[in-house]
Amino acid sequence: MKTDKITVSFSADKLQAIKILAPDTYDKIEDILTEQLEKVYVRSVPISTRKYIEAKIEVDDGVQSKGARQKGSSGNL
């Protein structure tokens, strides 16, 4: 699956407070933000469009996996 990066600006003082007072949360902050972004996606994108996108991702992932296996084979019989 192809991914894009996004950048978020956030108060340095607030982020430092999370780092000090909730280090476990700080260590998982990217995962937490990804989960929240997924929730926004589900709320914002109609189910028919989501099904299309998810099917496309499965096909793309299958093609990439197949290509990786072919590159890894020696080709000897």
PQR file with spaces between the fields and no chain letter, atoms N, CA, C, O and H, PARSE charges and radii, in Angstrom:
ATOM       1  N    MET     1       0.846   -1.175    0.000 -0.4000 1.5000
ATOM       2  CA   MET     1       0.000    0.000    0.000 -0.0000 2.0000
ATOM       3  C    MET     1       0.889    1.234    0.000  0.5500 1.7000
ATOM       4  O    MET     1       1.825    1.341    0.792 -0.5500 1.4000
ATOM       5  N    LYS     2       0.592    2.143   -0.878 -0.4000 1.5000
ATOM       6  CA   LYS     2       1.325    3.407   -0.957 -0.0000 2.0000
ATOM       7  C    LYS     2       0.809    4.324    0.161  0.5500 1.7000
ATOM       8  O    LYS     2      -0.392    4.372    0.428 -0.5500 1.4000
ATOM       9  H    LYS     2      -0.168    2.056   -1.521  0.4000 1.0000
ATOM      10  N    THR     3       1.704    5.030    0.792 -0.4000 1.5000
ATOM      11  CA   THR     3       1.302    5.953    1.856 -0.0000 2.0000
ATOM      12  C    THR     3       1.845    7.344    1.583  0.5500 1.7000
ATOM      13  O    THR     3       2.828    7.509    0.861 -0.5500 1.4000
ATOM      14  H    THR     3       2.679    4.991    0.575  0.4000 1.0000
ATOM      15  N    ASP     4       1.201    8.335    2.162 -0.4000 1.5000
ATOM      16  CA   ASP     4       1.665    9.719    2.135 -0.0000 2.0000
ATOM      17  C    ASP     4       1.955   10.151    3.555  0.5500 1.7000
ATOM      18  O    ASP     4       1.351    9.655    4.506 -0.5500 1.4000
ATOM      19  H    ASP     4       0.402    8.201    2.748  0.4000 1.0000
ATOM      20  N    LYS     5       2.874   11.069    3.688 -0.4000 1.5000
ATOM      21  CA   LYS     5       3.167   11.648    5.000 -0.0000 2.0000
ATOM      22  C    LYS     5       2.384   12.939    5.150  0.5500 1.7000
ATOM      23  O    LYS     5       2.174   13.672    4.183 -0.5500 1.4000
ATOM      24  H    LYS     5       3.364   11.472    2.915  0.4000 1.0000
ATOM      25  N    ILE     6       1.957   13.206    6.375 -0.4000 1.5000
ATOM      26  CA   ILE     6       1.344   14.484    6.687 -0.0000 2.0000
ATOM      27  C    ILE     6       2.129   15.101    7.836  0.5500 1.7000
ATOM      28  O    ILE     6       2.734   14.393    8.641 -0.5500 1.4000
ATOM      29  H    ILE     6       2.128   12.611    7.160  0.4000 1.0000
ATOM      30  N    THR     7       2.112   16.400    7.900 -0.4000 1.5000
ATOM      31  CA   THR     7       2.809   17.119    8.955 -0.0000 2.0000
ATOM      32  C    THR     7       1.782   17.880    9.777  0.5500 1.7000
ATOM      33  O    THR     7       0.877   18.515    9.235 -0.5500 1.4000
ATOM      34  H    THR     7       1.620   16.976    7.246  0.4000 1.0000
ATOM      35  N    VAL     8       1.934   17.809   11.081 -0.4000 1.5000
ATOM      36  CA   VAL     8       1.021   18.498   11.987 -0.0000 2.0000
ATOM      37  C    VAL     8       1.841   19.405   12.885  0.5500 1.7000
ATOM      38  O    VAL     8       2.841   18.980   13.463 -0.5500 1.4000
ATOM      39  H    VAL     8       2.669   17.293   11.522  0.4000 1.0000
ATOM      40  N    SER     9       1.417   20.647   12.998 -0.4000 1.5000
ATOM      41  CA   SER     9       2.055   21.570   13.933 -0.0000 2.0000
ATOM      42  C    SER     9       1.317   21.494   15.257  0.5500 1.7000
ATOM      43  O    SER     9       0.088   21.450   15.290 -0.5500 1.4000
ATOM      44  H    SER     9       0.604   20.991   12.528  0.4000 1.0000
ATOM      45  N    PHE    10       2.068   21.480   16.345 -0.4000 1.5000
ATOM      46  CA   PHE    10       1.484   21.367   17.677 -0.0000 2.0000
ATOM      47  C    PHE    10       2.392   22.090   18.651  0.5500 1.7000
ATOM      48  O    PHE    10       3.606   22.136   18.452 -0.5500 1.4000
ATOM      49  H    PHE    10       3.067   21.516   16.318  0.4000 1.0000
ATOM      50  N    SER    11       1.835   22.639   19.672 -0.4000 1.5000
ATOM      51  CA   SER    11       2.597   23.377   20.670 -0.0000 2.0000
ATOM      52  C    SER    11       3.726   22.520   21.241  0.5500 1.7000
ATOM      53  O    SER    11       3.494   21.406   21.712 -0.5500 1.4000
ATOM      54  H    SER    11       0.849   22.602   19.834  0.4000 1.0000
ATOM      55  N    ALA    12       4.936   23.045   21.196 -0.4000 1.5000
ATOM      56  CA   ALA    12       6.099   22.338   21.742 -0.0000 2.0000
ATOM      57  C    ALA    12       5.941   22.112   23.239  0.5500 1.7000
ATOM      58  O    ALA    12       6.322   21.059   23.751 -0.5500 1.4000
ATOM      59  H    ALA    12       5.125   23.949   20.813  0.4000 1.0000
ATOM      60  N    ASP    13       5.381   23.095   23.947 -0.4000 1.5000
ATOM      61  CA   ASP    13       5.179   22.963   25.388 -0.0000 2.0000
ATOM      62  C    ASP    13       4.180   21.858   25.715  0.5500 1.7000
ATOM      63  O    ASP    13       4.378   21.090   26.657 -0.5500 1.4000
ATOM      64  H    ASP    13       5.072   23.950   23.531  0.4000 1.0000
ATOM      65  N    LYS    14       3.098   21.784   24.925 -0.4000 1.5000
ATOM      66  CA   LYS    14       2.102   20.739   25.157 -0.0000 2.0000
ATOM      67  C    LYS    14       2.676   19.355   24.850  0.5500 1.7000
ATOM      68  O    LYS    14       2.420   18.396   25.577 -0.5500 1.4000
ATOM      69  H    LYS    14       2.938   22.408   24.160  0.4000 1.0000
ATOM      70  N    LEU    15       3.443   19.261   23.784 -0.4000 1.5000
ATOM      71  CA   LEU    15       4.058   17.984   23.433 -0.0000 2.0000
ATOM      72  C    LEU    15       5.064   17.560   24.507  0.5500 1.7000
ATOM      73  O    LEU    15       5.144   16.382   24.855 -0.5500 1.4000
ATOM      74  H    LEU    15       3.651   20.041   23.193  0.4000 1.0000
ATOM      75  N    GLN    16       5.812   18.501   25.018 -0.4000 1.5000
ATOM      76  CA   GLN    16       6.765   18.213   26.092 -0.0000 2.0000
ATOM      77  C    GLN    16       6.043   17.714   27.336  0.5500 1.7000
ATOM      78  O    GLN    16       6.528   16.810   28.017 -0.5500 1.4000
ATOM      79  H    GLN    16       5.747   19.458   24.735  0.4000 1.0000
ATOM      80  N    ALA    17       4.879   18.302   27.637 -0.4000 1.5000
ATOM      81  CA   ALA    17       4.085   17.867   28.793 -0.0000 2.0000
ATOM      82  C    ALA    17       3.631   16.416   28.610  0.5500 1.7000
ATOM      83  O    ALA    17       3.670   15.627   29.554 -0.5500 1.4000
ATOM      84  H    ALA    17       4.485   19.036   27.084  0.4000 1.0000
ATOM      85  N    ILE    18       3.203   16.071   27.402 -0.4000 1.5000
ATOM      86  CA   ILE    18       2.816   14.678   27.141 -0.0000 2.0000
ATOM      87  C    ILE    18       4.016   13.765   27.341  0.5500 1.7000
ATOM      88  O    ILE    18       3.907   12.699   27.946 -0.5500 1.4000
ATOM      89  H    ILE    18       3.172   16.712   26.635  0.4000 1.0000
ATOM      90  N    LYS    19       5.154   14.193   26.828 -0.4000 1.5000
ATOM      91  CA   LYS    19       6.367   13.379   26.924 -0.0000 2.0000
ATOM      92  C    LYS    19       6.745   13.121   28.380  0.5500 1.7000
ATOM      93  O    LYS    19       7.163   12.016   28.729 -0.5500 1.4000
ATOM      94  H    LYS    19       5.243   15.059   26.336  0.4000 1.0000
ATOM      95  N    ILE    20       6.600   14.129   29.221 -0.4000 1.5000
ATOM      96  CA   ILE    20       6.982   14.005   30.631 -0.0000 2.0000
ATOM      97  C    ILE    20       5.915   13.282   31.452  0.5500 1.7000
ATOM      98  O    ILE    20       6.227   12.391   32.242 -0.5500 1.4000
ATOM      99  H    ILE    20       6.261   15.026   28.938  0.4000 1.0000
ATOM     100  N    LEU    21       4.658   13.672   31.257 -0.4000 1.5000
ATOM     101  CA   LEU    21       3.590   13.173   32.122 -0.0000 2.0000
ATOM     102  C    LEU    21       2.936   11.880   31.626  0.5500 1.7000
ATOM     103  O    LEU    21       2.314   11.160   32.406 -0.5500 1.4000
ATOM     104  H    LEU    21       4.405   14.396   30.615  0.4000 1.0000
ATOM     105  N    ALA    22       3.074   11.591   30.349 -0.4000 1.5000
ATOM     106  CA   ALA    22       2.475   10.376   29.792 -0.0000 2.0000
ATOM     107  C    ALA    22       3.428    9.764   28.765  0.5500 1.7000
ATOM     108  O    ALA    22       3.120    9.727   27.573 -0.5500 1.4000
ATOM     109  H    ALA    22       3.580   12.177   29.715  0.4000 1.0000
ATOM     110  N    PRO    23       4.584    9.285   29.228 -0.5600 1.5000
ATOM     111  CA   PRO    23       5.589    8.781   28.285  0.2800 2.0000
ATOM     112  C    PRO    23       5.099    7.610   27.436  0.5500 1.7000
ATOM     113  O    PRO    23       5.515    7.469   26.286 -0.5500 1.4000
ATOM     114  N    ASP    24       4.219    6.769   27.987 -0.4000 1.5000
ATOM     115  CA   ASP    24       3.679    5.656   27.193 -0.0000 2.0000
ATOM     116  C    ASP    24       2.856    6.186   26.021  0.5500 1.7000
ATOM     117  O    ASP    24       2.932    5.661   24.910 -0.5500 1.4000
ATOM     118  H    ASP    24       3.880    6.884   28.921  0.4000 1.0000
ATOM     119  N    THR    25       2.075    7.223   26.277 -0.4000 1.5000
ATOM     120  CA   THR    25       1.281    7.843   25.220 -0.0000 2.0000
ATOM     121  C    THR    25       2.205    8.493   24.203  0.5500 1.7000
ATOM     122  O    THR    25       1.986    8.372   22.998 -0.5500 1.4000
ATOM     123  H    THR    25       2.013    7.650   27.179  0.4000 1.0000
ATOM     124  N    TYR    26       3.225    9.174   24.674 -0.4000 1.5000
ATOM     125  CA   TYR    26       4.171    9.840   23.771 -0.0000 2.0000
ATOM     126  C    TYR    26       4.826    8.830   22.832  0.5500 1.7000
ATOM     127  O    TYR    26       5.002    9.098   21.644 -0.5500 1.4000
ATOM     128  H    TYR    26       3.403    9.272   25.653  0.4000 1.0000
ATOM     129  N    ASP    27       5.186    7.667   23.374 -0.4000 1.5000
ATOM     130  CA   ASP    27       5.839    6.646   22.555 -0.0000 2.0000
ATOM     131  C    ASP    27       4.914    6.088   21.472  0.5500 1.7000
ATOM     132  O    ASP    27       5.377    5.599   20.442 -0.5500 1.4000
ATOM     133  H    ASP    27       5.044    7.448   24.340  0.4000 1.0000
ATOM     134  N    LYS    28       3.598    6.164   21.716 -0.4000 1.5000
ATOM     135  CA   LYS    28       2.629    5.618   20.757 -0.0000 2.0000
ATOM     136  C    LYS    28       1.888    6.709   19.988  0.5500 1.7000
ATOM     137  O    LYS    28       0.862    6.438   19.363 -0.5500 1.4000
ATOM     138  H    LYS    28       3.221    6.561   22.553  0.4000 1.0000
ATOM     139  N    ILE    29       2.396    7.928   20.030 -0.4000 1.5000
ATOM     140  CA   ILE    29       1.640    9.063   19.485 -0.0000 2.0000
ATOM     141  C    ILE    29       1.344    8.920   17.989  0.5500 1.7000
ATOM     142  O    ILE    29       0.261    9.304   17.547 -0.5500 1.4000
ATOM     143  H    ILE    29       3.229    8.148   20.537  0.4000 1.0000
ATOM     144  N    GLU    30       2.259    8.388   17.215 -0.4000 1.5000
ATOM     145  CA   GLU    30       1.998    8.202   15.785 -0.0000 2.0000
ATOM     146  C    GLU    30       0.870    7.189   15.569  0.5500 1.7000
ATOM     147  O    GLU    30       0.011    7.388   14.710 -0.5500 1.4000
ATOM     148  H    GLU    30       3.139    8.076   17.575  0.4000 1.0000
ATOM     149  N    ASP    31       0.873    6.110   16.346 -0.4000 1.5000
ATOM     150  CA   ASP    31      -0.194    5.110   16.237 -0.0000 2.0000
ATOM     151  C    ASP    31      -1.542    5.716   16.620  0.5500 1.7000
ATOM     152  O    ASP    31      -2.553    5.454   15.968 -0.5500 1.4000
ATOM     153  H    ASP    31       1.571    5.948   17.044  0.4000 1.0000
ATOM     154  N    ILE    32      -1.555    6.516   17.667 -0.4000 1.5000
ATOM     155  CA   ILE    32      -2.786    7.158   18.123 -0.0000 2.0000
ATOM     156  C    ILE    32      -3.313    8.110   17.058  0.5500 1.7000
ATOM     157  O    ILE    32      -4.510    8.124   16.773 -0.5500 1.4000
ATOM     158  H    ILE    32      -0.734    6.729   18.197  0.4000 1.0000
ATOM     159  N    LEU    33      -2.427    8.903   16.471 -0.4000 1.5000
ATOM     160  CA   LEU    33      -2.844    9.833   15.424 -0.0000 2.0000
ATOM     161  C    LEU    33      -3.346    9.092   14.189  0.5500 1.7000
ATOM     162  O    LEU    33      -4.306    9.525   13.551 -0.5500 1.4000
ATOM     163  H    LEU    33      -1.455    8.892   16.703  0.4000 1.0000
ATOM     164  N    THR    34      -2.705    7.984   13.851 -0.4000 1.5000
ATOM     165  CA   THR    34      -3.144    7.183   12.709 -0.0000 2.0000
ATOM     166  C    THR    34      -4.547    6.629   12.952  0.5500 1.7000
ATOM     167  O    THR    34      -5.383    6.633   12.048 -0.5500 1.4000
ATOM     168  H    THR    34      -1.925    7.632   14.368  0.4000 1.0000
ATOM     169  N    GLU    35      -4.804    6.154   14.169 -0.4000 1.5000
ATOM     170  CA   GLU    35      -6.138    5.647   14.520 -0.0000 2.0000
ATOM     171  C    GLU    35      -7.185    6.752   14.389  0.5500 1.7000
ATOM     172  O    GLU    35      -8.278    6.517   13.874 -0.5500 1.4000
ATOM     173  H    GLU    35      -4.125    6.151   14.903  0.4000 1.0000
ATOM     174  N    GLN    36      -6.856    7.938   14.848 -0.4000 1.5000
ATOM     175  CA   GLN    36      -7.796    9.055   14.761 -0.0000 2.0000
ATOM     176  C    GLN    36      -8.048    9.458   13.315  0.5500 1.7000
ATOM     177  O    GLN    36      -9.178    9.781   12.948 -0.5500 1.4000
ATOM     178  H    GLN    36      -5.968    8.129   15.267  0.4000 1.0000
ATOM     179  N    LEU    37      -7.016    9.443   12.502 -0.4000 1.5000
ATOM     180  CA   LEU    37      -7.169    9.770   11.083 -0.0000 2.0000
ATOM     181  C    LEU    37      -8.039    8.731   10.388  0.5500 1.7000
ATOM     182  O    LEU    37      -8.839    9.070    9.516 -0.5500 1.4000
ATOM     183  H    LEU    37      -6.098    9.180   12.800  0.4000 1.0000
ATOM     184  N    GLU    38      -7.885    7.469   10.771 -0.4000 1.5000
ATOM     185  CA   GLU    38      -8.732    6.409   10.230 -0.0000 2.0000
ATOM     186  C    GLU    38     -10.207    6.659   10.589  0.5500 1.7000
ATOM     187  O    GLU    38     -11.095    6.432    9.767 -0.5500 1.4000
ATOM     188  H    GLU    38      -7.236    7.194   11.479  0.4000 1.0000
ATOM     189  N    LYS    39     -10.457    7.119   11.798 -0.4000 1.5000
ATOM     190  CA   LYS    39     -11.832    7.439   12.213 -0.0000 2.0000
ATOM     191  C    LYS    39     -12.403    8.596   11.391  0.5500 1.7000
ATOM     192  O    LYS    39     -13.577    8.575   11.022 -0.5500 1.4000
ATOM     193  H    LYS    39      -9.736    7.304   12.466  0.4000 1.0000
ATOM     194  N    VAL    40     -11.586    9.589   11.109 -0.4000 1.5000
ATOM     195  CA   VAL    40     -12.024   10.708   10.263 -0.0000 2.0000
ATOM     196  C    VAL    40     -12.366   10.192    8.869  0.5500 1.7000
ATOM     197  O    VAL    40     -13.373   10.589    8.284 -0.5500 1.4000
ATOM     198  H    VAL    40     -10.632    9.606   11.409  0.4000 1.0000
ATOM     199  N    TYR    41     -11.526    9.306    8.343 -0.4000 1.5000
ATOM     200  CA   TYR    41     -11.763    8.707    7.028 -0.0000 2.0000
ATOM     201  C    TYR    41     -13.107    7.974    6.997  0.5500 1.7000
ATOM     202  O    TYR    41     -13.890    8.147    6.062 -0.5500 1.4000
ATOM     203  H    TYR    41     -10.708    8.983    8.818  0.4000 1.0000
ATOM     204  N    VAL    42     -13.371    7.162    8.014 -0.4000 1.5000
ATOM     205  CA   VAL    42     -14.618    6.394    8.065 -0.0000 2.0000
ATOM     206  C    VAL    42     -15.826    7.325    8.158  0.5500 1.7000
ATOM     207  O    VAL    42     -16.851    7.074    7.524 -0.5500 1.4000
ATOM     208  H    VAL    42     -12.735    7.022    8.773  0.4000 1.0000
ATOM     209  N    ARG    43     -15.713    8.386    8.937 -0.4000 1.5000
ATOM     210  CA   ARG    43     -16.825    9.340    9.079 -0.0000 2.0000
ATOM     211  C    ARG    43     -17.037   10.164    7.810  0.5500 1.7000
ATOM     212  O    ARG    43     -18.166   10.550    7.508 -0.5500 1.4000
ATOM     213  H    ARG    43     -14.880    8.589    9.452  0.4000 1.0000
ATOM     214  N    SER    44     -15.978   10.433    7.076 -0.4000 1.5000
ATOM     215  CA   SER    44     -16.048   11.386    5.976 -0.0000 2.0000
ATOM     216  C    SER    44     -16.277   10.765    4.604  0.5500 1.7000
ATOM     217  O    SER    44     -16.834   11.414    3.719 -0.5500 1.4000
ATOM     218  H    SER    44     -15.061   10.119    7.321  0.4000 1.0000
ATOM     219  N    VAL    45     -15.862    9.532    4.419 -0.4000 1.5000
ATOM     220  CA   VAL    45     -15.910    8.910    3.093 -0.0000 2.0000
ATOM     221  C    VAL    45     -17.079    7.924    3.048  0.5500 1.7000
ATOM     222  O    VAL    45     -17.186    7.051    3.908 -0.5500 1.4000
ATOM     223  H    VAL    45     -15.410    9.004    5.138  0.4000 1.0000
ATOM     224  N    PRO    46     -17.945    8.059    2.057 -0.5600 1.5000
ATOM     225  CA   PRO    46     -19.079    7.148    1.947  0.2800 2.0000
ATOM     226  C    PRO    46     -18.623    5.684    1.842  0.5500 1.7000
ATOM     227  O    PRO    46     -17.557    5.393    1.301 -0.5500 1.4000
ATOM     228  N    ILE    47     -19.439    4.783    2.364 -0.4000 1.5000
ATOM     229  CA   ILE    47     -19.066    3.373    2.414 -0.0000 2.0000
ATOM     230  C    ILE    47     -18.785    2.797    1.024  0.5500 1.7000
ATOM     231  O    ILE    47     -17.878    1.978    0.871 -0.5500 1.4000
ATOM     232  H    ILE    47     -20.306    5.019    2.804  0.4000 1.0000
ATOM     233  N    SER    48     -19.541    3.209    0.021 -0.4000 1.5000
ATOM     234  CA   SER    48     -19.294    2.685   -1.328 -0.0000 2.0000
ATOM     235  C    SER    48     -17.902    3.085   -1.823  0.5500 1.7000
ATOM     236  O    SER    48     -17.220    2.297   -2.478 -0.5500 1.4000
ATOM     237  H    SER    48     -20.278    3.874    0.146  0.4000 1.0000
ATOM     238  N    THR    49     -17.498    4.282   -1.515 -0.4000 1.5000
ATOM     239  CA   THR    49     -16.158    4.749   -1.905 -0.0000 2.0000
ATOM     240  C    THR    49     -15.089    4.018   -1.105  0.5500 1.7000
ATOM     241  O    THR    49     -14.051    3.644   -1.651 -0.5500 1.4000
ATOM     242  H    THR    49     -18.053    4.923   -0.983  0.4000 1.0000
ATOM     243  N    ARG    50     -15.338    3.810    0.189 -0.4000 1.5000
ATOM     244  CA   ARG    50     -14.376    3.074    1.023 -0.0000 2.0000
ATOM     245  C    ARG    50     -14.186    1.655    0.512  0.5500 1.7000
ATOM     246  O    ARG    50     -13.062    1.155    0.468 -0.5500 1.4000
ATOM     247  H    ARG    50     -16.182    4.114    0.632  0.4000 1.0000
ATOM     248  N    LYS    51     -15.289    0.995    0.121 -0.4000 1.5000
ATOM     249  CA   LYS    51     -15.188   -0.371   -0.400 -0.0000 2.0000
ATOM     250  C    LYS    51     -14.347   -0.390   -1.673  0.5500 1.7000
ATOM     251  O    LYS    51     -13.526   -1.288   -1.861 -0.5500 1.4000
ATOM     252  H    LYS    51     -16.203    1.401    0.157  0.4000 1.0000
ATOM     253  N    TYR    52     -14.545    0.587   -2.537 -0.4000 1.5000
ATOM     254  CA   TYR    52     -13.758    0.677   -3.774 -0.0000 2.0000
ATOM     255  C    TYR    52     -12.272    0.858   -3.441  0.5500 1.7000
ATOM     256  O    TYR    52     -11.413    0.165   -3.987 -0.5500 1.4000
ATOM     257  H    TYR    52     -15.212    1.316   -2.384  0.4000 1.0000
ATOM     258  N    ILE    53     -11.990    1.787   -2.549 -0.4000 1.5000
ATOM     259  CA   ILE    53     -10.592    2.078   -2.181 -0.0000 2.0000
ATOM     260  C    ILE    53      -9.943    0.857   -1.537  0.5500 1.7000
ATOM     261  O    ILE    53      -8.802    0.525   -1.858 -0.5500 1.4000
ATOM     262  H    ILE    53     -12.687    2.349   -2.105  0.4000 1.0000
ATOM     263  N    GLU    54     -10.657    0.183   -0.628 -0.4000 1.5000
ATOM     264  CA   GLU    54     -10.095   -0.982    0.055 -0.0000 2.0000
ATOM     265  C    GLU    54      -9.851   -2.127   -0.925  0.5500 1.7000
ATOM     266  O    GLU    54      -8.857   -2.842   -0.799 -0.5500 1.4000
ATOM     267  H    GLU    54     -11.584    0.453   -0.367  0.4000 1.0000
ATOM     268  N    ALA    55     -10.749   -2.313   -1.907 -0.4000 1.5000
ATOM     269  CA   ALA    55     -10.537   -3.343   -2.927 -0.0000 2.0000
ATOM     270  C    ALA    55      -9.316   -3.005   -3.774  0.5500 1.7000
ATOM     271  O    ALA    55      -8.523   -3.885   -4.108 -0.5500 1.4000
ATOM     272  H    ALA    55     -11.557   -1.732   -2.009  0.4000 1.0000
ATOM     273  N    LYS    56      -9.168   -1.729   -4.120 -0.4000 1.5000
ATOM     274  CA   LYS    56      -8.016   -1.288   -4.915 -0.0000 2.0000
ATOM     275  C    LYS    56      -6.720   -1.528   -4.142  0.5500 1.7000
ATOM     276  O    LYS    56      -5.724   -1.964   -4.717 -0.5500 1.4000
ATOM     277  H    LYS    56      -9.812   -1.014   -3.849  0.4000 1.0000
ATOM     278  N    ILE    57      -6.734   -1.244   -2.846 -0.4000 1.5000
ATOM     279  CA   ILE    57      -5.546   -1.456   -2.011 -0.0000 2.0000
ATOM     280  C    ILE    57      -5.188   -2.943   -1.981  0.5500 1.7000
ATOM     281  O    ILE    57      -4.014   -3.299   -2.085 -0.5500 1.4000
ATOM     282  H    ILE    57      -7.544   -0.890   -2.379  0.4000 1.0000
ATOM     283  N    GLU    58      -6.185   -3.806   -1.841 -0.4000 1.5000
ATOM     284  CA   GLU    58      -5.927   -5.252   -1.827 -0.0000 2.0000
ATOM     285  C    GLU    58      -5.292   -5.711   -3.134  0.5500 1.7000
ATOM     286  O    GLU    58      -4.345   -6.497   -3.128 -0.5500 1.4000
ATOM     287  H    GLU    58      -7.139   -3.517   -1.756  0.4000 1.0000
ATOM     288  N    VAL    59      -5.813   -5.221   -4.245 -0.4000 1.5000
ATOM     289  CA   VAL    59      -5.257   -5.583   -5.551 -0.0000 2.0000
ATOM     290  C    VAL    59      -3.826   -5.070   -5.667  0.5500 1.7000
ATOM     291  O    VAL    59      -2.929   -5.806   -6.078 -0.5500 1.4000
ATOM     292  H    VAL    59      -6.582   -4.582   -4.249  0.4000 1.0000
ATOM     293  N    ASP    60      -3.614   -3.813   -5.305 -0.4000 1.5000
ATOM     294  CA   ASP    60      -2.268   -3.230   -5.382 -0.0000 2.0000
ATOM     295  C    ASP    60      -1.291   -3.990   -4.495  0.5500 1.7000
ATOM     296  O    ASP    60      -0.159   -4.248   -4.903 -0.5500 1.4000
ATOM     297  H    ASP    60      -4.343   -3.215   -4.971  0.4000 1.0000
ATOM     298  N    ASP    61      -1.716   -4.353   -3.285 -0.4000 1.5000
ATOM     299  CA   ASP    61      -0.845   -5.101   -2.375 -0.0000 2.0000
ATOM     300  C    ASP    61      -0.537   -6.481   -2.938  0.5500 1.7000
ATOM     301  O    ASP    61       0.586   -6.970   -2.808 -0.5500 1.4000
ATOM     302  H    ASP    61      -2.636   -4.144   -2.954  0.4000 1.0000
ATOM     303  N    GLY    62      -1.532   -7.114   -3.567 -0.4000 1.5000
ATOM     304  CA   GLY    62      -1.314   -8.422   -4.176 -0.0000 2.0000
ATOM     305  C    GLY    62      -0.320   -8.360   -5.308  0.5500 1.7000
ATOM     306  O    GLY    62       0.525   -9.246   -5.434 -0.5500 1.4000
ATOM     307  H    GLY    62      -2.443   -6.717   -3.673  0.4000 1.0000
ATOM     308  N    VAL    63      -0.401   -7.338   -6.134 -0.4000 1.5000
ATOM     309  CA   VAL    63       0.530   -7.162   -7.248 -0.0000 2.0000
ATOM     310  C    VAL    63       1.936   -6.920   -6.720  0.5500 1.7000
ATOM     311  O    VAL    63       2.899   -7.473   -7.251 -0.5500 1.4000
ATOM     312  H    VAL    63      -1.087   -6.618   -6.031  0.4000 1.0000
ATOM     313  N    GLN    64       2.065   -6.107   -5.688 -0.4000 1.5000
ATOM     314  CA   GLN    64       3.386   -5.831   -5.111 -0.0000 2.0000
ATOM     315  C    GLN    64       3.976   -7.091   -4.489  0.5500 1.7000
ATOM     316  O    GLN    64       5.168   -7.354   -4.645 -0.5500 1.4000
ATOM     317  H    GLN    64       1.283   -5.658   -5.256  0.4000 1.0000
ATOM     318  N    SER    65       3.156   -7.875   -3.784 -0.4000 1.5000
ATOM     319  CA   SER    65       3.646   -9.105   -3.167 -0.0000 2.0000
ATOM     320  C    SER    65       4.105  -10.096   -4.223  0.5500 1.7000
ATOM     321  O    SER    65       5.148  -10.733   -4.071 -0.5500 1.4000
ATOM     322  H    SER    65       2.188   -7.660   -3.657  0.4000 1.0000
ATOM     323  N    LYS    66       3.341  -10.226   -5.278 -0.4000 1.5000
ATOM     324  CA   LYS    66       3.682  -11.141   -6.360 -0.0000 2.0000
ATOM     325  C    LYS    66       4.998  -10.712   -7.010  0.5500 1.7000
ATOM     326  O    LYS    66       5.846  -11.556   -7.301 -0.5500 1.4000
ATOM     327  H    LYS    66       2.494   -9.709   -5.401  0.4000 1.0000
ATOM     328  N    GLY    67       5.174   -9.428   -7.235 -0.4000 1.5000
ATOM     329  CA   GLY    67       6.404   -8.919   -7.829 -0.0000 2.0000
ATOM     330  C    GLY    67       7.610   -9.164   -6.938  0.5500 1.7000
ATOM     331  O    GLY    67       8.694   -9.479   -7.430 -0.5500 1.4000
ATOM     332  H    GLY    67       4.485   -8.743   -6.998  0.4000 1.0000
ATOM     333  N    ALA    68       7.432   -9.022   -5.644 -0.4000 1.5000
ATOM     334  CA   ALA    68       8.534   -9.242   -4.704 -0.0000 2.0000
ATOM     335  C    ALA    68       8.943  -10.711   -4.705  0.5500 1.7000
ATOM     336  O    ALA    68      10.131  -11.024   -4.618 -0.5500 1.4000
ATOM     337  H    ALA    68       6.552   -8.765   -5.245  0.4000 1.0000
ATOM     338  N    ARG    69       7.958  -11.621   -4.804 -0.4000 1.5000
ATOM     339  CA   ARG    69       8.273  -13.051   -4.840 -0.0000 2.0000
ATOM     340  C    ARG    69       9.006  -13.406   -6.120  0.5500 1.7000
ATOM     341  O    ARG    69       9.931  -14.218   -6.095 -0.5500 1.4000
ATOM     342  H    ARG    69       6.994  -11.367   -4.875  0.4000 1.0000
ATOM     343  N    GLN    70       8.610  -12.811   -7.242 -0.4000 1.5000
ATOM     344  CA   GLN    70       9.258  -13.119   -8.511 -0.0000 2.0000
ATOM     345  C    GLN    70      10.692  -12.607   -8.524  0.5500 1.7000
ATOM     346  O    GLN    70      11.578  -13.271   -9.062 -0.5500 1.4000
ATOM     347  H    GLN    70       7.859  -12.151   -7.262  0.4000 1.0000
ATOM     348  N    LYS    71      10.928  -11.454   -7.948 -0.4000 1.5000
ATOM     349  CA   LYS    71      12.286  -10.909   -7.898 -0.0000 2.0000
ATOM     350  C    LYS    71      13.161  -11.756   -7.007  0.5500 1.7000
ATOM     351  O    LYS    71      14.358  -11.882   -7.264 -0.5500 1.4000
ATOM     352  H    LYS    71      10.208  -10.915   -7.511  0.4000 1.0000
ATOM     353  N    GLY    72      12.589  -12.348   -5.951 -0.4000 1.5000
ATOM     354  CA   GLY    72      13.354  -13.143   -5.007 -0.0000 2.0000
ATOM     355  C    GLY    72      13.667  -14.547   -5.497  0.5500 1.7000
ATOM     356  O    GLY    72      14.538  -15.210   -4.932 -0.5500 1.4000
ATOM     357  H    GLY    72      11.617  -12.245   -5.742  0.4000 1.0000
ATOM     358  N    SER    73      12.985  -15.017   -6.526 -0.4000 1.5000
ATOM     359  CA   SER    73      13.233  -16.388   -7.005 -0.0000 2.0000
ATOM     360  C    SER    73      14.500  -16.431   -7.849  0.5500 1.7000
ATOM     361  O    SER    73      14.851  -15.461   -8.520 -0.5500 1.4000
ATOM     362  H    SER    73      12.277  -14.479   -6.985  0.4000 1.0000
ATOM     363  N    SER    74      15.169  -17.558   -7.803 -0.4000 1.5000
ATOM     364  CA   SER    74      16.454  -17.689   -8.505 -0.0000 2.0000
ATOM     365  C    SER    74      16.276  -17.951   -9.995  0.5500 1.7000
ATOM     366  O    SER    74      17.174  -17.663  -10.787 -0.5500 1.4000
ATOM     367  H    SER    74      14.884  -18.346   -7.258  0.4000 1.0000
ATOM     368  N    GLY    75      15.121  -18.497  -10.386 -0.4000 1.5000
ATOM     369  CA   GLY    75      14.900  -18.772  -11.787 -0.0000 2.0000
ATOM     370  C    GLY    75      15.509  -20.075  -12.254  0.5500 1.7000
ATOM     371  O    GLY    75      15.381  -20.415  -13.430 -0.5500 1.4000
ATOM     372  H    GLY    75      14.392  -18.732   -9.743  0.4000 1.0000
ATOM     373  N    ASN    76      16.171  -20.822  -11.376 -0.4000 1.5000
ATOM     374  CA   ASN    76      16.765  -22.105  -11.724 -0.0000 2.0000
ATOM     375  C    ASN    76      15.731  -23.212  -11.584  0.5500 1.7000
ATOM     376  O    ASN    76      14.917  -23.193  -10.661 -0.5500 1.4000
ATOM     377  H    ASN    76      16.275  -20.545  -10.421  0.4000 1.0000
ATOM     378  N    LEU    77      15.762  -24.168  -12.491 -0.4000 1.5000
ATOM     379  CA   LEU    77      14.833  -25.299  -12.431 -0.0000 2.0000
ATOM     380  C    LEU    77      15.516  -26.524  -11.915  0.5500 1.7000
ATOM     381  O    LEU    77      14.890  -27.577  -11.796 -0.5500 1.4000
ATOM     382  H    LEU    77      16.424  -24.183  -13.241  0.4000 1.0000
